[in-house]
Amino acid sequence: MGPIFVLLLLAMPAMAQTMPENASAKSYGDGWQCNVGYRLTDESCAAIVVPENAYATNRTYGPGWECYHGFRKVDGVACVAVIIPDGGFLDPSGERWRCLRGFLKVDDTCQEVIVPENAYLADVSAWECGRGFEKTDDSCTAIAVPTNAYLNGSRYGQPWTCERGYFEQDGLCAAVVIPEFAYFDDASYGEGWKCLRGYEASGAGCEAINVPANAHLDRSGNRWECNRNFQKSKGLCVLNN
């Protein structure tokens, strides 16, 4: 035990000598670390140099300093002012800039968005034509709405819709001609009219349906079907044996 105790006593001063100035033992584990305001450099603790336009963070990790708001770090050694172009503003981070509404970022500048006549600024840097106008290159031209039609406000396809009682034909709105025994139908497909119950379409008109014996009109009212226990055969309803 004697020789071991002597070796421990000899080792303790040596361990103490390895801790440089401006350092202290770690609060947990073995070893040491540089004090706040110092960083390890070649086995010694050198004072942190806080560059101009920066402040000390008083932390034991990281570079030990940060740039002031409105300045950005360059090469980890300096803080330079953020240059804000006309039409721009300092980002909340304080390290970069952004363009104001109505301006578009182009390289290191903010270029004003030119909004043409009959248009409005719809986004930060985009414009759209007002109601009744459509985009043509860099301008807004009036939409030609035919007689008996109205603007539908759609962003895609035909910007106008024919009024009730009219249908589109060759870019115009033609009146729906409703034949006898029919009524107007505003479905987006078909002729614009449907036959009354008990009638069926025949060419451009409606003819009365001849319902055979043992048959009845179906739910649509424009066709017939056989009663139960009967089946259709050559235009008649015959008993289903």
Secondary structure, DSSP 8 states (H G I E B T S, - for coil): -HHHHHHHHHHHHHHHHTS-TTEEE-SSSSSEEE-TTEEEETTEEEE----TTEEE---SSSSSEEE-TTEEEETTTEEEE----TTEEE-TTSS-EEE-TTEEEETTEEEE----TTEEE-SSS-EEE-TTEEEETTEEEE----TTEEE---SSS-SEEE-TTEEEETTEEEE----TTEEE---SSSSSEEE-TTEEEETTEEEE----TTEEE-TTSSSEEE-TTEEEETTEEEE--
